[in-house]
Amino acid sequence: MKKERRARPPKNSRGGLNEVRVIGGSHRGRKITFPDAAGLRPTGDRVRETLFNWLQAWIHGARCLDAFAGSGALGFEAASRGAGKVVMLDSSPATAETLRKNQARLALPGIEIEQRDTLAWLRDSAPTPFDIIFLDPPFSEELMDETVTLIAQRGWLVQSGLVYAENGSGHAPGIPENWRLVKEKKAGQVEYRLWRSDP
C-alpha cells in the first residue's frame, strides 16, 4: 500500500497570512487565508480529501460543528460540499476575525462563527445536536479527551451522528462505549478516525 505523505506547509504570501484551498464542492479551488498562530495547523489536502470521501453519503444538508476551527479548512470544506449548517469555534480573536473575512469573501451560506473557548461553549451552551462534529485541536494541548466527554455527556451529537477526530501519532482519544469506529488512517505523524454513535 502506498504511504500518504504529509502535505507541504501552507503558503505564506500575504504578509503573515497563510493560504489553503477548498478542494471540493461549489467553492473548489477558492483560497482560505489564516494567520500565523501557535498550534494552528490546517488539515492537509490529502487528509481532507479522504475525510470528505468518507462523508460523502452524509454531508449534504448536515448540521456540522468545527469545534477547533483554526484555518476553517474543515468547516469551509463542509459548507462547500453542501452542509446545511456549519458552526465554527475558535478562541483567538485574530483567527475568528480572519474566519469571518473568509466567510464574507466566499459568500458561503449557513456558516456561524463564534470566538469562544470550545470547552466552555460545550459546557455552558444549551445543546442543539449536530450530525457531524470535527475535532482537530492543537496537538500540544490536552483537549481531545475532555471535548469528547462533553460531547457525549451533554448530548451534542445526534443518534448515529459522526465524529471526526485528528490527533498526533500515538495519542488517540478515549471514546465513549457507544461510539463505533467507521474508518481510520494515518498520514505521517497524524492519525485520523471517523466514529459513529450507536443509538
GROMACS elastic network, one bead per residue, 0.5 to 0.9 nm:
[ bonds ]
;  ai    aj funct       b0    kb
    3   186     6  0.86995   500
    3   187     6  0.74824   500
    3   188     6  0.84365   500
    4     7     6  0.88612   500
    4    46     6  0.77842   500
    4    47     6  0.87954   500
    4   186     6  0.76873   500
    4   187     6  0.52734   500
    4   188     6  0.69959   500
    5     8     6  0.88420   500
    5    46     6  0.84291   500
    5   187     6  0.60816   500
    5   188     6  0.60275   500
    6     9     6  0.88212   500
    6    44     6  0.72724   500
    6    46     6  0.81222   500
    6    47     6  0.88036   500
    6   187     6  0.59968   500
    6   188     6  0.54926   500
    6   189     6  0.80554   500
    6   190     6  0.83852   500
    7    10     6  0.83301   500
    7    43     6  0.86163   500
    7    44     6  0.52439   500
    7    45     6  0.66007   500
    7    46     6  0.70363   500
    7    47     6  0.85419   500
    7   187     6  0.88920   500
    8    11     6  0.85922   500
    8    44     6  0.79399   500
    9    12     6  0.88343   500
    9    41     6  0.89819   500
    9    44     6  0.86212   500
   10    18     6  0.59523   500
   10    19     6  0.56984   500
   10    20     6  0.60160   500
   10    42     6  0.82032   500
   10    44     6  0.87262   500
   11    14     6  0.88328   500
   11    17     6  0.84099   500
   11    18     6  0.53125   500
   11    19     6  0.53560   500
   11    20     6  0.72896   500
   12    15     6  0.73345   500
   12    16     6  0.62425   500
   12    17     6  0.57089   500
   12    19     6  0.63703   500
   12    36     6  0.89286   500
   13    16     6  0.70957   500
   13    17     6  0.66843   500
   13    18     6  0.65543   500
   13    19     6  0.77440   500
   14    17     6  0.50242   500
   14    18     6  0.68828   500
   14    19     6  0.83864   500
   14    33     6  0.85484   500
   15    18     6  0.84840   500
   16    34     6  0.85234   500
   16    35     6  0.61959   500
   16    36     6  0.63927   500
   17    33     6  0.58808   500
   17    34     6  0.53057   500
   17    36     6  0.65711   500
   18    32     6  0.81598   500
   18    33     6  0.53717   500
   18    34     6  0.52245   500
   18    35     6  0.60808   500
   18    36     6  0.70686   500
   18    71     6  0.88665   500
   19    31     6  0.62883   500
   19    32     6  0.54880   500
   19    34     6  0.64129   500
   19    35     6  0.89195   500
   19    71     6  0.86622   500
   20    30     6  0.84956   500
   20    31     6  0.57365   500
   20    32     6  0.53180   500
   20    33     6  0.66136   500
   20    34     6  0.83914   500
   20    42     6  0.80272   500
   20    44     6  0.86067   500
   20    45     6  0.83954   500
   20    71     6  0.82949   500
   20    73     6  0.74061   500
   21    28     6  0.74950   500
   21    29     6  0.55008   500
   21    30     6  0.55093   500
   21    32     6  0.58148   500
   21    33     6  0.86908   500
   21    45     6  0.81622   500
   21    73     6  0.78653   500
   21    77     6  0.89937   500
   22    25     6  0.80866   500
   22    27     6  0.64420   500
   22    28     6  0.50641   500
   22    29     6  0.53066   500
   22    30     6  0.55209   500
   22    31     6  0.64057   500
   22    32     6  0.72143   500
   22    45     6  0.85785   500
   22    73     6  0.70749   500
   22    74     6  0.89355   500
   22    76     6  0.72170   500
   22    77     6  0.57417   500
   22    80     6  0.76935   500
   23    27     6  0.79164   500
   23    29     6  0.58419   500
   23    30     6  0.80655   500
   23    45     6  0.71279   500
   23    48     6  0.80390   500
   23    49     6  0.72170   500
   23    77     6  0.71806   500
   23    80     6  0.89553   500
   24    27     6  0.67627   500
   24    29     6  0.74645   500
   24    49     6  0.80103   500
   24    52     6  0.87021   500
   24    77     6  0.69203   500
   24    80     6  0.68808   500
   24    81     6  0.65166   500
   25    28     6  0.53625   500
   25    77     6  0.75907   500
   25    78     6  0.85193   500
   25    79     6  0.83413   500
   25    82     6  0.73203   500
   26    79     6  0.87016   500
   26    80     6  0.51681   500
   26    81     6  0.64558   500
   26    82     6  0.79807   500
   27    30     6  0.56671   500
   27    31     6  0.89914   500
   27    76     6  0.88542   500
   27    77     6  0.82275   500
   27    79     6  0.88374   500
   27    80     6  0.53904   500
   27    81     6  0.81269   500
   27   106     6  0.77343   500
   27   108     6  0.84012   500
   28    31     6  0.88230   500
   28    77     6  0.84986   500
   28    80     6  0.73580   500
   28    81     6  0.89138   500
   30   106     6  0.77214   500
   31   102     6  0.85580   500
   31   106     6  0.86848   500
   32    71     6  0.73953   500
   32    72     6  0.76876   500
   32    73     6  0.73013   500
   32    76     6  0.84169   500
   32    99     6  0.84912   500
   32   102     6  0.62554   500
   32   106     6  0.86669   500
   33    71     6  0.70360   500
   33    72     6  0.88431   500
   33    98     6  0.72008   500
   33    99     6  0.80988   500
   33   101     6  0.89287   500
   33   102     6  0.69856   500
   34    37     6  0.87260   500
   34    40     6  0.88639   500
   34    70     6  0.76514   500
   34    71     6  0.51914   500
   34    72     6  0.81651   500
   34    94     6  0.89820   500
   34    95     6  0.67372   500
   34    98     6  0.61859   500
   34    99     6  0.74981   500
   34   102     6  0.87907   500
   35    40     6  0.84948   500
   35    70     6  0.89995   500
   35    71     6  0.79194   500
   35    94     6  0.73970   500
   35    95     6  0.64691   500
   35    98     6  0.74440   500
   36    40     6  0.72202   500
   36    95     6  0.88851   500
   37    40     6  0.54413   500
   37    41     6  0.86891   500
   37    70     6  0.88275   500
   37    92     6  0.88545   500
   37    95     6  0.81468   500
   38    41     6  0.85489   500
   38   138     6  0.83339   500
   39    70     6  0.87832   500
   39   137     6  0.81634   500
   39   139     6  0.70048   500
   39   140     6  0.69766   500
   39   141     6  0.84665   500
   40    70     6  0.57581   500
   40    71     6  0.71565   500
   40   137     6  0.85158   500
   40   138     6  0.65601   500
   41    44     6  0.85749   500
   41    70     6  0.73961   500
   41    71     6  0.75578   500
   41   136     6  0.89123   500
   41   137     6  0.89810   500
   41   138     6  0.74291   500
   42    45     6  0.89918   500
   42    69     6  0.88706   500
   42    70     6  0.70133   500
   42    71     6  0.57904   500
   42    72     6  0.77660   500
   42    73     6  0.63508   500
   42    74     6  0.82916   500
   42   136     6  0.87101   500
   43    46     6  0.84459   500
   43    47     6  0.65041   500
   43    48     6  0.63150   500
   43    71     6  0.87320   500
   43    73     6  0.67949   500
   43    74     6  0.73185   500
   43   136     6  0.80769   500
   43   166     6  0.85751   500
   44    47     6  0.53964   500
   44    48     6  0.61088   500
   44    49     6  0.85759   500
   44    73     6  0.87783   500
   45    48     6  0.51042   500
   45    49     6  0.60155   500
   45    50     6  0.85950   500
   46    49     6  0.50870   500
   46    50     6  0.62205   500
   46    51     6  0.85654   500
   46   187     6  0.86193   500
   47    50     6  0.51420   500
   47    51     6  0.60632   500
   47    52     6  0.86399   500
   47   185     6  0.88565   500
   47   186     6  0.87758   500
   47   187     6  0.74104   500
   47   192     6  0.81974   500
   48    52     6  0.60878   500
   48    53     6  0.84005   500
   48    73     6  0.84190   500
   48    74     6  0.73781   500
   48    77     6  0.83137   500
   49    52     6  0.54150   500
   49    53     6  0.61408   500
   49    54     6  0.86900   500
   50    53     6  0.51246   500
   50    54     6  0.63537   500
   50    55     6  0.88078   500
   51    54     6  0.50832   500
   51    55     6  0.63501   500
   51    56     6  0.87453   500
   51   164     6  0.81733   500
   51   192     6  0.86438   500
   51   193     6  0.86732   500
   51   194     6  0.81033   500
   52    56     6  0.57948   500
   52    59     6  0.80628   500
   52    77     6  0.84156   500
   52    78     6  0.79876   500
   52    81     6  0.85877   500
   53    56     6  0.52712   500
   53    57     6  0.84326   500
   54    57     6  0.76487   500
   54    58     6  0.87341   500
   54   183     6  0.77759   500
   54   194     6  0.82250   500
   55    58     6  0.54059   500
   55    59     6  0.57201   500
   55   162     6  0.88734   500
   56    59     6  0.55859   500
   56    60     6  0.75720   500
   56    81     6  0.84453   500
   57    60     6  0.75208   500
   58    61     6  0.79429   500
   58    62     6  0.67348   500
   58    83     6  0.88470   500
   58   131     6  0.84331   500
   58   132     6  0.84736   500
   58   162     6  0.89672   500
   59    62     6  0.52206   500
   59    63     6  0.83828   500
   59    64     6  0.85602   500
   59    78     6  0.69661   500
   59    79     6  0.88149   500
   59    81     6  0.70153   500
   59    82     6  0.64772   500
   59    83     6  0.54369   500
   59    84     6  0.83318   500
   59   131     6  0.86888   500
   59   132     6  0.79697   500
   60    78     6  0.86135   500
   60    79     6  0.88757   500
   60    81     6  0.68449   500
   60    84     6  0.67579   500
   61    82     6  0.59835   500
   61    85     6  0.72873   500
   62    78     6  0.88406   500
   62    82     6  0.78486   500
   62    84     6  0.51160   500
   62    85     6  0.65419   500
   62    86     6  0.83390   500
   62   130     6  0.78444   500
   62   131     6  0.57728   500
   62   132     6  0.69431   500
   63    83     6  0.64530   500
   63    84     6  0.56807   500
   63    86     6  0.61174   500
   63    87     6  0.82076   500
   63   129     6  0.82105   500
   63   130     6  0.52092   500
   63   131     6  0.52205   500
   63   132     6  0.64665   500
   63   133     6  0.86163   500
   64    75     6  0.77637   500
   64    78     6  0.78016   500
   64    79     6  0.88903   500
   64    83     6  0.70933   500
   64    84     6  0.79074   500
   64    85     6  0.59544   500
   64    87     6  0.63053   500
   64    88     6  0.86353   500
   64   130     6  0.56094   500
   64   131     6  0.60016   500
   64   133     6  0.56121   500
   64   134     6  0.76305   500
   65    68     6  0.88747   500
   65    69     6  0.88675   500
   65    75     6  0.75722   500
   65    85     6  0.83594   500
   65    86     6  0.57285   500
   65    88     6  0.61315   500
   65    89     6  0.79864   500
   65   130     6  0.66238   500
   65   131     6  0.83799   500
   65   132     6  0.65021   500
   65   134     6  0.60816   500
   65   135     6  0.85891   500
   66    69     6  0.52687   500
   66    72     6  0.77575   500
   66    74     6  0.68203   500
   66    75     6  0.55775   500
   66    86     6  0.70972   500
   66    87     6  0.60580   500
   66    89     6  0.63981   500
   66    90     6  0.89472   500
   66   132     6  0.87455   500
   66   133     6  0.61749   500
   66   135     6  0.67734   500
   66   136     6  0.82647   500
   67    87     6  0.78417   500
   67    88     6  0.61436   500
   67    89     6  0.52731   500
   67    90     6  0.74292   500
   67   118     6  0.62536   500
   67   133     6  0.70984   500
   67   134     6  0.60752   500
   67   135     6  0.57811   500
   67   136     6  0.74738   500
   67   137     6  0.78931   500
   67   147     6  0.88612   500
   68    72     6  0.85074   500
   68    88     6  0.72467   500
   68    89     6  0.56504   500
   68    90     6  0.56164   500
   68    91     6  0.83307   500
   68   117     6  0.88761   500
   68   118     6  0.69031   500
   68   134     6  0.78299   500
   68   135     6  0.64477   500
   68   136     6  0.59384   500
   68   137     6  0.54052   500
   68   138     6  0.81498   500
   69    73     6  0.75506   500
   69    74     6  0.73669   500
   69    75     6  0.69901   500
   69    87     6  0.89856   500
   69    88     6  0.54877   500
   69    89     6  0.55330   500
   69    90     6  0.56039   500
   69    95     6  0.87296   500
   69    96     6  0.85626   500
   69    99     6  0.85297   500
   69   134     6  0.86063   500
   69   135     6  0.86712   500
   69   136     6  0.77924   500
   69   137     6  0.83068   500
   70    73     6  0.78200   500
   70    88     6  0.87931   500
   70    89     6  0.81957   500
   70    90     6  0.63369   500
   70    92     6  0.85753   500
   70    95     6  0.65037   500
   70    96     6  0.80094   500
   70    99     6  0.82163   500
   70   136     6  0.87961   500
   70   137     6  0.85240   500
   71    74     6  0.81770   500
   71    75     6  0.89129   500
   71    95     6  0.74212   500
   71    98     6  0.83910   500
   71    99     6  0.71871   500
   72    75     6  0.52362   500
   72    76     6  0.57951   500
   72    77     6  0.81104   500
   72    88     6  0.74227   500
   72    99     6  0.65422   500
   72   102     6  0.87935   500
   73    76     6  0.54946   500
   73    77     6  0.59073   500
   73    78     6  0.85436   500
   74    77     6  0.50979   500
   74    78     6  0.61170   500
   74    79     6  0.86973   500
   74   134     6  0.73715   500
   75    78     6  0.51083   500
   75    79     6  0.62913   500
   75    80     6  0.86230   500
   75    86     6  0.62612   500
   75    87     6  0.76339   500
   75    88     6  0.66523   500
   75   111     6  0.82397   500
   75   134     6  0.81835   500
   76    79     6  0.50376   500
   76    80     6  0.60327   500
   76    81     6  0.85454   500
   76    86     6  0.81194   500
   76   102     6  0.89740   500
   76   103     6  0.81366   500
   76   108     6  0.79183   500
   76   111     6  0.82736   500
   77    80     6  0.50625   500
   77    81     6  0.62225   500
   77    82     6  0.88706   500
   77    83     6  0.89522   500
   78    81     6  0.51541   500
   78    82     6  0.65335   500
   78    83     6  0.55213   500
   78    84     6  0.89360   500
   78    85     6  0.89734   500
   78    86     6  0.74742   500
   79    82     6  0.52946   500
   79    84     6  0.72115   500
   79    85     6  0.73777   500
   79    86     6  0.66382   500
   79   108     6  0.67462   500
   79   109     6  0.75255   500
   79   110     6  0.74338   500
   79   111     6  0.74173   500
   80    83     6  0.73415   500
   80   108     6  0.71426   500
   82    85     6  0.88810   500
   83    86     6  0.68745   500
   83   110     6  0.79959   500
   84   109     6  0.83581   500
   84   110     6  0.61695   500
   84   111     6  0.86799   500
   85   109     6  0.80666   500
   85   111     6  0.59534   500
   85   112     6  0.78199   500
   86   109     6  0.89958   500
   86   110     6  0.61373   500
   86   112     6  0.62057   500
   86   113     6  0.83980   500
   87   110     6  0.84042   500
   87   111     6  0.58991   500
   87   113     6  0.59172   500
   87   114     6  0.76356   500
   88    96     6  0.87385   500
   88    99     6  0.86002   500
   88   111     6  0.74585   500
   88   112     6  0.61509   500
   88   114     6  0.62519   500
   88   115     6  0.84947   500
   89    96     6  0.78129   500
   89   112     6  0.86478   500
   89   113     6  0.61198   500
   89   114     6  0.51156   500
   89   115     6  0.59517   500
   89   116     6  0.59348   500
   89   117     6  0.73596   500
   89   118     6  0.63351   500
   89   121     6  0.85947   500
   90    93     6  0.78802   500
   90    95     6  0.69666   500
   90    96     6  0.59656   500
   90   113     6  0.80757   500
   90   114     6  0.66386   500
   90   115     6  0.51138   500
   90   116     6  0.56153   500
   90   117     6  0.64662   500
   90   118     6  0.69563   500
   91    95     6  0.78976   500
   91    96     6  0.73667   500
   91   114     6  0.81959   500
   91   115     6  0.50837   500
   91   118     6  0.72080   500
   92    95     6  0.52205   500
   92    96     6  0.60538   500
   92    97     6  0.85094   500
   92   115     6  0.66066   500
   92   116     6  0.79132   500
   92   117     6  0.85159   500
   93    96     6  0.51747   500
   93    97     6  0.60683   500
   93    98     6  0.86348   500
   93   115     6  0.63454   500
   93   116     6  0.89315   500
   94    97     6  0.51747   500
   94    98     6  0.62761   500
   94    99     6  0.87006   500
   95    98     6  0.51164   500
   95    99     6  0.62150   500
   95   100     6  0.87317   500
   95   115     6  0.84666   500
   96    99     6  0.50075   500
   96   100     6  0.63260   500
   96   101     6  0.87553   500
   96   113     6  0.70487   500
   96   114     6  0.70161   500
   96   115     6  0.56327   500
   96   116     6  0.89563   500
   97   100     6  0.51149   500
   97   101     6  0.63424   500
   97   102     6  0.87257   500
   97   113     6  0.89936   500
   97   115     6  0.83982   500
   98   101     6  0.50062   500
   98   102     6  0.61848   500
   98   103     6  0.85648   500
   99   102     6  0.50984   500
   99   103     6  0.61619   500
   99   104     6  0.86759   500
   99   113     6  0.72935   500
  100   104     6  0.62024   500
  100   105     6  0.86009   500
  100   112     6  0.88569   500
  100   113     6  0.68130   500
  101   104     6  0.51230   500
  101   105     6  0.61401   500
  101   106     6  0.85524   500
  102   105     6  0.50609   500
  102   106     6  0.59491   500
  102   107     6  0.82144   500
  103   106     6  0.52357   500
  103   107     6  0.57300   500
  103   108     6  0.62079   500
  103   109     6  0.84088   500
  103   111     6  0.75384   500
  103   113     6  0.88923   500
  104   107     6  0.51287   500
  104   108     6  0.76360   500
  105   108     6  0.83751   500
  108   111     6  0.70016   500
  115   118     6  0.89766   500
  116   119     6  0.86627   500
  116   120     6  0.75072   500
  116   121     6  0.64732   500
  117   120     6  0.54113   500
  117   121     6  0.61073   500
  117   122     6  0.86991   500
  118   121     6  0.50619   500
  118   122     6  0.61297   500
  118   123     6  0.84622   500
  118   147     6  0.78989   500
  119   122     6  0.52007   500
  119   123     6  0.60193   500
  119   124     6  0.85093   500
  119   143     6  0.81783   500
  119   146     6  0.76101   500
  119   147     6  0.62472   500
  119   150     6  0.77013   500
  120   124     6  0.58203   500
  120   125     6  0.80473   500
  121   124     6  0.53416   500
  121   125     6  0.55085   500
  122   125     6  0.59114   500
  122   126     6  0.82779   500
  122   127     6  0.76279   500
  122   147     6  0.77894   500
  122   150     6  0.63664   500
  122   151     6  0.70426   500
  122   154     6  0.78024   500
  122   156     6  0.79103   500
  123   126     6  0.84988   500
  123   127     6  0.89681   500
  123   150     6  0.66087   500
  123   151     6  0.88178   500
  123   154     6  0.76121   500
  124   127     6  0.87701   500
  125   128     6  0.87719   500
  126   154     6  0.87591   500
  127   130     6  0.89068   500
  127   154     6  0.67923   500
  127   155     6  0.63454   500
  127   156     6  0.54970   500
  127   157     6  0.88212   500
  128   155     6  0.79037   500
  128   156     6  0.62335   500
  128   157     6  0.82399   500
  128   158     6  0.88770   500
  129   155     6  0.63726   500
  129   158     6  0.52727   500
  129   159     6  0.89599   500
  129   161     6  0.88730   500
  130   133     6  0.66103   500
  130   156     6  0.60352   500
  130   158     6  0.57901   500
  130   161     6  0.71461   500
  130   162     6  0.85736   500
  131   156     6  0.89408   500
  131   157     6  0.62631   500
  131   158     6  0.56864   500
  131   159     6  0.82524   500
  131   160     6  0.79812   500
  131   162     6  0.62247   500
  131   163     6  0.84936   500
  132   157     6  0.74788   500
  132   158     6  0.84860   500
  132   161     6  0.59104   500
  132   163     6  0.57339   500
  132   164     6  0.76620   500
  133   156     6  0.88009   500
  133   157     6  0.76484   500
  133   161     6  0.81751   500
  133   162     6  0.63760   500
  133   164     6  0.62266   500
  133   165     6  0.85654   500
  134   162     6  0.86335   500
  134   163     6  0.59955   500
  134   165     6  0.64169   500
  134   166     6  0.83932   500
  135   144     6  0.74661   500
  135   147     6  0.83492   500
  135   148     6  0.86744   500
  135   163     6  0.72932   500
  135   164     6  0.58327   500
  135   166     6  0.63101   500
  135   167     6  0.87334   500
  136   139     6  0.81138   500
  136   144     6  0.81456   500
  136   164     6  0.80992   500
  136   165     6  0.61240   500
  136   166     6  0.50617   500
  136   167     6  0.68655   500
  137   140     6  0.85817   500
  137   141     6  0.75218   500
  137   142     6  0.86130   500
  137   143     6  0.66498   500
  137   144     6  0.68078   500
  137   165     6  0.88810   500
  137   166     6  0.77604   500
  137   167     6  0.77921   500
  138   141     6  0.56788   500
  138   142     6  0.82741   500
  138   143     6  0.79048   500
  138   167     6  0.84295   500
  139   142     6  0.74534   500
  139   143     6  0.84124   500
  139   144     6  0.88940   500
  139   166     6  0.88723   500
  139   167     6  0.63043   500
  139   168     6  0.60817   500
  139   171     6  0.88900   500
  140   143     6  0.89432   500
  140   168     6  0.88843   500
  141   144     6  0.83553   500
  142   145     6  0.73131   500
  142   146     6  0.81013   500
  143   146     6  0.57897   500
  143   147     6  0.61325   500
  143   148     6  0.87529   500
  144   147     6  0.51281   500
  144   148     6  0.61462   500
  144   149     6  0.86286   500
  144   165     6  0.82929   500
  144   167     6  0.83101   500
  144   172     6  0.86337   500
  144   173     6  0.61082   500
  144   174     6  0.83920   500
  145   148     6  0.52112   500
  145   149     6  0.62234   500
  145   150     6  0.87538   500
  145   172     6  0.89200   500
  145   173     6  0.54122   500
  145   174     6  0.59087   500
  145   175     6  0.79181   500
  146   149     6  0.50270   500
  146   150     6  0.62167   500
  146   151     6  0.86344   500
  147   150     6  0.52294   500
  147   151     6  0.62232   500
  147   152     6  0.86914   500
  148   151     6  0.51498   500
  148   152     6  0.62293   500
  148   153     6  0.85624   500
  148   173     6  0.78651   500
  148   174     6  0.77177   500
  148   175     6  0.70064   500
  148   176     6  0.79329   500
  149   152     6  0.52539   500
  149   153     6  0.59403   500
  149   154     6  0.82973   500
  149   174     6  0.85290   500
  149   175     6  0.80404   500
  149   176     6  0.76014   500
  150   153     6  0.51782   500
  150   154     6  0.56629   500
  150   155     6  0.80292   500
  150   156     6  0.79379   500
  151   154     6  0.56501   500
  151   155     6  0.59813   500
  151   157     6  0.66003   500
  152   155     6  0.56007   500
  152   156     6  0.66586   500
  152   157     6  0.70750   500
  152   176     6  0.70987   500
  153   156     6  0.80554   500
  154   157     6  0.86632   500
  155   158     6  0.74162   500
  157   160     6  0.81190   500
  157   161     6  0.56657   500
  157   162     6  0.76613   500
  157   163     6  0.83428   500
  157   197     6  0.78970   500
  158   162     6  0.83616   500
  158   197     6  0.79525   500
  158   199     6  0.88267   500
  159   162     6  0.89227   500
  159   196     6  0.86203   500
  159   197     6  0.61194   500
  159   198     6  0.64545   500
  159   199     6  0.51661   500
  160   179     6  0.87922   500
  160   196     6  0.56966   500
  160   198     6  0.52965   500
  160   199     6  0.60444   500
  161   195     6  0.82886   500
  161   196     6  0.55913   500
  161   197     6  0.55339   500
  161   198     6  0.81029   500
  162   179     6  0.88386   500
  162   182     6  0.89929   500
  162   194     6  0.67977   500
  162   195     6  0.55558   500
  162   197     6  0.65897   500
  163   179     6  0.88393   500
  163   193     6  0.81752   500
  163   194     6  0.57120   500
  163   195     6  0.50573   500
  163   196     6  0.63566   500
  163   197     6  0.81707   500
  164   192     6  0.72629   500
  164   193     6  0.57820   500
  164   195     6  0.63782   500
  164   196     6  0.89805   500
  165   172     6  0.84271   500
  165   173     6  0.81731   500
  165   191     6  0.83255   500
  165   192     6  0.56740   500
  165   193     6  0.54008   500
  165   194     6  0.64933   500
  165   195     6  0.79622   500
  166   172     6  0.82641   500
  166   190     6  0.69358   500
  166   191     6  0.58289   500
  166   193     6  0.65975   500
  166   194     6  0.89973   500
  167   170     6  0.81291   500
  167   171     6  0.62059   500
  167   172     6  0.63181   500
  167   173     6  0.80230   500
  167   189     6  0.85914   500
  167   190     6  0.58556   500
  167   191     6  0.54253   500
  167   192     6  0.63824   500
  167   193     6  0.88917   500
  168   171     6  0.56271   500
  168   172     6  0.76072   500
  168   189     6  0.58352   500
  168   191     6  0.59630   500
  168   192     6  0.86476   500
  169   172     6  0.75584   500
  169   186     6  0.80758   500
  169   188     6  0.82280   500
  169   189     6  0.50632   500
  169   190     6  0.54222   500
  169   191     6  0.56055   500
  170   189     6  0.87720   500
  170   190     6  0.89616   500
  170   191     6  0.79267   500
  171   191     6  0.83870   500
  172   175     6  0.88272   500
  172   191     6  0.77353   500
  172   192     6  0.86645   500
  175   178     6  0.82947   500
  175   179     6  0.65812   500
  175   180     6  0.87985   500
  175   195     6  0.88945   500
  176   179     6  0.55757   500
  176   180     6  0.87738   500
  176   197     6  0.86502   500
  177   180     6  0.78487   500
  177   197     6  0.88989   500
  178   196     6  0.82549   500
  178   197     6  0.56318   500
  178   198     6  0.53143   500
  178   199     6  0.77227   500
  179   195     6  0.59465   500
  179   196     6  0.53062   500
  179   198     6  0.60429   500
  180   194     6  0.86339   500
  180   195     6  0.54281   500
  180   196     6  0.51435   500
  180   197     6  0.61195   500
  180   198     6  0.68914   500
  181   184     6  0.75793   500
  181   193     6  0.73096   500
  181   194     6  0.61985   500
  181   196     6  0.64329   500
  181   197     6  0.89092   500
  182   193     6  0.75486   500
  182   194     6  0.54435   500
  182   195     6  0.53586   500
  182   196     6  0.65055   500
  183   192     6  0.84183   500
  183   193     6  0.56030   500
  183   194     6  0.51183   500
  183   195     6  0.72203   500
  184   191     6  0.75366   500
  184   192     6  0.57290   500
  184   194     6  0.63102   500
  184   195     6  0.88520   500
  185   190     6  0.86443   500
  185   191     6  0.60381   500
  185   192     6  0.55732   500
  185   193     6  0.64748   500
  186   189     6  0.73137   500
  186   190     6  0.57243   500
  186   192     6  0.61807   500
  186   193     6  0.87096   500
  187   190     6  0.52112   500
  187   191     6  0.64129   500
  187   192     6  0.81802   500
  188   191     6  0.80210   500
